[in-house]
């Protein structure tokens, strides 16, 4: 859904969307700078989501109290969702593969 779609679907929260969009853009910009100038590539795109969440948490202190709560909840939701997706998308761990191979060897006996 586009930015305009969110504004139409959930009206009255334009300032919150603007903070979220600014955090996403800032996260992408900093990630690009690290890759370009420091040669530090990201390991997973979820790093941008976690960085965005951190910026939103940090910027809560600069918001009006009525907006701060919603932005903080949004940052927590983003972090929780990104963590869940990261667990679903991560490759299997080496320990789990080794354990599975060990079990297969014993099954053969």
Buried (B, 14 or more C-beta within 10 A) or exposed (E): EEEEEBBEEEEEBEEBBEBBEBBBEBBEEEBEEBEEEEEEEEEEEBBBBBBBBBBBBEBBEEBEEEBBEBBBEBBEEBBEEBBEBBEEEEEEEEEEEEEEEEEEEEEEE
